[in-house]
Amino acid sequence: MKDGQFKTWQLMVLHAMAAAAFIFLLQRYGLNASLDSALLWALTFGGCAAGLAYSQSKR
């Protein structure tokens, strides 16, 4: 794997983790959602963020 490709995957994972952390904190503490609901939303948004980052990296 080239260095540029590795950097792209690192940024995609970072983007997904940041989105998941943000939505988890918003759901759990901002909206007082249950733990399982907040984790489900975090997983969903993290996956969507990873997909978006992947599609943007292919432009």
DSSP file (Angstrom, degrees, kcal/mol; ACC not computed):
  #  RESIDUE AA STRUCTURE BP1 BP2  ACC     N-H-->O    O-->H-N    N-H-->O    O-->H-N    TCO  KAPPA ALPHA  PHI   PSI    X-CA   Y-CA   Z-CA
    1    1 A M              0   0    0      0, 0.0     2,-0.0     0, 0.0     0, 0.0   0.000 360.0 360.0 360.0 134.9    0.0    0.0    0.0
    2    2 A K     >  -     0   0    0      1,-0.1     4,-2.1     4,-0.0     5,-0.2  -0.325 360.0-112.8 -76.1 161.4    1.4    3.4   -0.9
    3    3 A D  H  > S+     0   0    0      1,-0.2     4,-2.2     2,-0.2     5,-0.2   0.873 117.0  53.7 -62.7 -37.4    1.8    6.2    1.6
    4    4 A G  H  > S+     0   0    0      2,-0.2     4,-1.9     1,-0.2    -1,-0.2   0.884 108.9  48.3 -64.8 -39.1   -0.9    8.3    0.0
    5    5 A Q  H  > S+     0   0    0      2,-0.2     4,-2.2     1,-0.2    -1,-0.2   0.892 110.7  50.9 -68.2 -39.3   -3.4    5.4    0.2
    6    6 A F  H  X S+     0   0    0     -4,-2.1     4,-2.3     1,-0.2    -2,-0.2   0.907 109.5  50.7 -64.2 -41.0   -2.6    4.8    3.9
    7    7 A K  H  X S+     0   0    0     -4,-2.2     4,-2.3     2,-0.2    -1,-0.2   0.890 108.7  52.5 -63.1 -39.6   -3.1    8.5    4.6
    8    8 A T  H  X S+     0   0    0     -4,-1.9     4,-2.1     2,-0.2    -2,-0.2   0.927 110.3  46.9 -62.6 -45.3   -6.5    8.4    2.9
    9    9 A W  H  X S+     0   0    0     -4,-2.2     4,-2.3     1,-0.2    -2,-0.2   0.880 110.7  53.1 -65.7 -37.0   -7.6    5.4    5.0
   10   10 A Q  H  X S+     0   0    0     -4,-2.3     4,-2.5     1,-0.2    -1,-0.2   0.932 110.5  46.8 -61.6 -45.3   -6.4    7.0    8.2
   11   11 A L  H  X S+     0   0    0     -4,-2.3     4,-2.4     1,-0.2    -2,-0.2   0.860 110.7  52.6 -66.7 -35.2   -8.4   10.2    7.4
   12   12 A M  H  X S+     0   0    0     -4,-2.1     4,-2.2     2,-0.2    -1,-0.2   0.923 111.7  45.5 -65.6 -43.3  -11.5    8.1    6.6
   13   13 A V  H  X S+     0   0    0     -4,-2.3     4,-2.6     2,-0.2    -2,-0.2   0.904 112.9  50.9 -66.0 -41.3  -11.3    6.3    9.9
   14   14 A L  H  X S+     0   0    0     -4,-2.5     4,-2.4     2,-0.2    -2,-0.2   0.903 109.9  50.3 -62.0 -41.3  -10.7    9.5   11.7
   15   15 A H  H  X S+     0   0    0     -4,-2.4     4,-2.2     2,-0.2    -2,-0.2   0.912 112.2  47.1 -62.6 -44.0  -13.7   11.1   10.0
   16   16 A A  H  X S+     0   0    0     -4,-2.2     4,-2.4     2,-0.2    -2,-0.2   0.907 113.2  48.1 -65.7 -42.3  -15.9    8.1   11.0
   17   17 A M  H  X S+     0   0    0     -4,-2.6     4,-2.6     2,-0.2    -2,-0.2   0.894 111.4  50.0 -67.2 -39.3  -14.7    8.1   14.6
   18   18 A A  H  X S+     0   0    0     -4,-2.4     4,-2.4     2,-0.2    -1,-0.2   0.914 112.5  46.9 -65.4 -42.5  -15.2   11.8   15.0
   19   19 A A  H  X S+     0   0    0     -4,-2.2     4,-2.5     2,-0.2     5,-0.2   0.910 113.5  48.4 -65.1 -42.0  -18.7   11.6   13.6
   20   20 A A  H  X S+     0   0    0     -4,-2.4     4,-2.2     2,-0.2    -2,-0.2   0.911 112.7  47.8 -65.5 -42.4  -19.6    8.7   15.8
   21   21 A A  H  X S+     0   0    0     -4,-2.6     4,-2.4     2,-0.2     5,-0.2   0.915 112.4  50.0 -64.7 -42.4  -18.2   10.4   18.9
   22   22 A F  H  X S+     0   0    0     -4,-2.4     4,-2.5     1,-0.2    -2,-0.2   0.946 113.6  43.2 -61.8 -49.4  -20.1   13.6   18.2
   23   23 A I  H  X S+     0   0    0     -4,-2.5     4,-2.7     1,-0.2     5,-0.2   0.857 112.7  54.0 -69.5 -32.6  -23.4   11.9   17.6
   24   24 A F  H  X S+     0   0    0     -4,-2.2     4,-3.1    -5,-0.2     5,-0.3   0.951 111.9  43.8 -63.0 -48.2  -22.9    9.7   20.7
   25   25 A L  H  X>S+     0   0    0     -4,-2.4     4,-2.1     1,-0.2     5,-1.2   0.893 115.0  49.5 -64.9 -39.4  -22.3   12.7   22.9
   26   26 A L  I  X>S+     0   0    0     -4,-2.5     5,-1.7    -5,-0.2     4,-0.6   0.940 117.1  40.5 -64.1 -46.9  -25.1   14.6   21.4
   27   27 A Q  I  <5S+     0   0    0     -4,-2.7     6,-2.8     3,-0.2     4,-0.3   0.939 120.9  41.6 -66.5 -47.4  -27.6   11.7   21.8
   28   28 A R  I  <5S+     0   0    0     -4,-3.1    -3,-0.2    -5,-0.2    -2,-0.2   0.927 133.6  14.0 -71.2 -46.9  -26.5   10.6   25.2
   29   29 A Y  I  <5S+     0   0    0     -4,-2.1    -3,-0.2    -5,-0.3    -2,-0.1   0.779 129.4  45.5-105.2 -31.6  -25.9   13.9   27.0
   30   30 A G  I  <<S+     0   0    0     -5,-1.2    -3,-0.2    -4,-0.6    -4,-0.1   0.890 130.2  22.0 -78.8 -39.8  -27.6   16.5   24.9
   31   31 A L  S   <S-     0   0    0     -5,-1.7    -3,-0.2    -4,-0.3    -4,-0.1   0.376  98.9-126.4-109.8   1.7  -30.8   14.6   24.2
   32   32 A N        +     0   0    0     -6,-0.3    -4,-0.2     1,-0.1    -3,-0.2   0.863  47.8 167.7  55.1  42.1  -30.7   12.2   27.2
   33   33 A A        -     0   0    0     -6,-2.8    -1,-0.1     1,-0.1    -2,-0.0  -0.399  41.0 -92.9 -79.3 161.7  -31.1    9.1   25.0
   34   34 A S     >  -     0   0    0      1,-0.1     4,-2.5    -2,-0.1     5,-0.2  -0.289  36.0-109.6 -70.4 162.5  -30.5    5.6   26.4
   35   35 A L  H  > S+     0   0    0      1,-0.2     4,-2.4     2,-0.2     5,-0.2   0.916 117.1  48.0 -61.9 -45.4  -27.1    4.1   26.1
   36   36 A D  H  > S+     0   0    0      1,-0.2     4,-2.0     2,-0.2    -1,-0.2   0.880 113.0  48.6 -66.3 -36.5  -28.2    1.5   23.5
   37   37 A S  H  > S+     0   0    0      2,-0.2     4,-2.4     1,-0.2    -1,-0.2   0.915 111.8  49.0 -66.9 -42.7  -30.0    4.1   21.4
   38   38 A A  H  X S+     0   0    0     -4,-2.5     4,-2.2     1,-0.2    -2,-0.2   0.893 112.1  48.9 -64.6 -39.7  -27.0    6.4   21.5
   39   39 A L  H  X S+     0   0    0     -4,-2.4     4,-2.4     2,-0.2    -1,-0.2   0.888 110.3  51.1 -67.4 -38.3  -24.6    3.6   20.5
   40   40 A L  H  X S+     0   0    0     -4,-2.0     4,-2.3     2,-0.2    -2,-0.2   0.924 112.1  46.1 -64.5 -44.3  -26.9    2.6   17.6
   41   41 A W  H  X S+     0   0    0     -4,-2.4     4,-2.9     2,-0.2     5,-0.3   0.893 111.8  52.4 -64.5 -39.3  -27.0    6.1   16.3
   42   42 A A  H  X S+     0   0    0     -4,-2.2     4,-2.4     2,-0.2    -2,-0.2   0.913 110.4  47.5 -63.4 -42.6  -23.2    6.5   16.7
   43   43 A L  H  X S+     0   0    0     -4,-2.4     4,-2.2     2,-0.2    -1,-0.2   0.909 113.8  48.2 -63.9 -42.4  -22.7    3.3   14.7
   44   44 A T  H  X S+     0   0    0     -4,-2.3     4,-2.3     2,-0.2    -2,-0.2   0.950 115.1  42.8 -63.7 -50.4  -25.1    4.5   12.0
   45   45 A F  H  X S+     0   0    0     -4,-2.9     4,-2.6     1,-0.2    -2,-0.2   0.866 112.6  54.1 -67.9 -35.3  -23.6    7.9   11.7
   46   46 A G  H  X S+     0   0    0     -4,-2.4     4,-2.3    -5,-0.3    -1,-0.2   0.920 110.0  47.4 -62.2 -43.8  -20.0    6.6   11.8
   47   47 A G  H  X S+     0   0    0     -4,-2.2     4,-2.2     2,-0.2    -2,-0.2   0.901 112.8  48.5 -63.9 -41.4  -20.8    4.2    9.0
   48   48 A C  H  X S+     0   0    0     -4,-2.3     4,-2.5     2,-0.2    -2,-0.2   0.901 111.2  50.5 -65.2 -40.2  -22.4    7.0    6.9
   49   49 A A  H  X S+     0   0    0     -4,-2.6     4,-2.6     2,-0.2    -2,-0.2   0.890 109.9  50.3 -65.2 -38.9  -19.4    9.2    7.6
   50   50 A A  H  X S+     0   0    0     -4,-2.3     4,-2.3     2,-0.2    -2,-0.2   0.915 111.4  48.6 -64.7 -42.6  -17.0    6.5    6.5
   51   51 A G  H  X S+     0   0    0     -4,-2.2     4,-2.4     2,-0.2    -2,-0.2   0.903 112.5  48.2 -63.3 -41.5  -19.0    6.0    3.3
   52   52 A L  H  X S+     0   0    0     -4,-2.5     4,-2.2     2,-0.2    -2,-0.2   0.915 111.8  49.0 -65.5 -43.3  -19.1    9.7    2.6
   53   53 A A  H  X S+     0   0    0     -4,-2.6     4,-1.8     2,-0.2    -2,-0.2   0.891 111.5  50.6 -63.8 -38.7  -15.3   10.0    3.2
   54   54 A Y  H  X S+     0   0    0     -4,-2.3     4,-0.9     2,-0.2    -2,-0.2   0.932 111.0  47.6 -64.2 -45.8  -14.7    7.0    0.9
   55   55 A S  H  < S+     0   0    0     -4,-2.4     3,-0.4     1,-0.2    -2,-0.2   0.869 112.5  49.8 -65.8 -34.9  -16.8    8.5   -1.9
   56   56 A Q  H >< S+     0   0    0     -4,-2.2     3,-1.1     1,-0.2    -1,-0.2   0.822 105.5  57.0 -71.1 -31.0  -15.1   11.9   -1.5
   57   57 A S  H 3< S+     0   0    0     -4,-1.8    -1,-0.2     1,-0.2    -2,-0.2   0.710 101.2  58.1 -73.1 -18.2  -11.7   10.3   -1.7
   58   58 A K  T 3<        0   0    0     -4,-0.9    -1,-0.2    -3,-0.4    -2,-0.2   0.378 360.0 360.0 -91.8   3.6  -12.5    8.7   -5.1
   59   59 A R    <         0   0    0     -3,-1.1    -1,-0.2    -4,-0.1    -2,-0.1   0.467 360.0 360.0 -77.7 360.0  -13.2   12.1   -6.7
